Amino acid sequence: MKTRQIIAGLTSVTAVAAVAVAGTGFAGAATPSRGPVQVEMTIVNLSPFAEHLARADPGGGSWVRAPMPTLLPDEAQVVIAQTNSSAQAVHIDYVLEGPLRTHAAYALNASARGADTASTGVSDASRHLRSTSRTEYPSAWAEYTLF
């Protein structure tokens, strides 16, 4: 009888310890670890014109990989910026060679609420700029293709 009580007591202590450890693990998993907000932008130029950098703003952060001064036709680049604040808005403006001096604006806004490319666009109606974005906070990615 005494042995059964000891085993039952040990089983109860083990169960309580397991619940406490599991609870600590779940609490840690529910609290997101927040490092710097980092955005990565892939820019592809499929237009017949070279793009020349007019302005680049890392959104209060710094460049990990800055935009290239010139992006030639059929060329791609990856731009990376990061900040220690809770959100980042990165804007890169290029001017295309050619008679219209078309402006192409690439933007990526990232925060805990998500990511968007809302300020992205091109000033010439004959050019098209497609963008997609996704986020896994604190990181965000966007891809842009200029036609």
PyMOL commands that set and color helices and strands:
alter all, ss='L'
color gray80, all
select helices_A, chain A and resi 2-30
alter helices_A, ss='H'
color red, helices_A
select strands_A, chain A and resi 37-45+51-57+62-65+70-71+75-83+88-96+103-111+114-116+121-122+129-136+139-146
alter strands_A, ss='S'
color yellow, strands_A
deselect
rebuild
show_as cartoon
